């Protein structure tokens, strides 16, 4: 059955739909020997599909990974500048996966990776409002900042929806506060930009939860497969097919 090429590549675990579009635009995707274009459709059963000269032949089993990302890794599958990527940490995983959303290089914590395009879409599309909790160690007036976060913010012409935020503790000696910020958007460097706009200096930023998932028991740099129950909870329904 024919599918839009970017959806097909996502389903085969090559890349997210957005990244697949970039690959097509870069001219590295071919269908039956011809360079593909956006909007093209293909049938993996009858068409020869290649990415960077590698033929896509077999749809891999659905794979869902939770990683505790350390600082110093970029959230991508490859980096043209030679920096360490989050997929470098997935030792022992036999299937290619790609990140669901992003954490910037200096942000650590919970990161999901998958080869299931529908799963990635469900977690990243704004309409589903999947909550993500961050813990930030900051200096500055934390109490005033969280009040701003709760109202919503306008930063560089971009609207940020109200967040659930609170101050967890403040060290009277160092002046460093730990705050919890829960958002349901996934805008670029969102929590850092909110903090900076509110006059806070971020010393450390960590994502500690996404939907019902938390990092409990998972050490920095380590990963594990999600259970079928966890995937079902994130999708809001029972999923079909076997999870690897």
Secondary structure, DSSP 8 states (H G I E B T S, - for coil): --EEHHHHHHHTTS--HHHHHHHHHTT-EEETTEE--TT-EE-TTTS-EEETTEEE-S---B-EEEEEE-TT-BSSS--TT---BGGGG-TT--S--EESS---TT-EEEEEEES-HHHHHHHHSGGG---EEEEEEEES-HHHHHHHHHH-EEETTEEE---EEEEEEE-TTT--EEEEEEES---TTHHHHHHHHTT-EEEEEEEEEETTEE-TT--TT-EEE--HHHHHHHHTS---S-B-
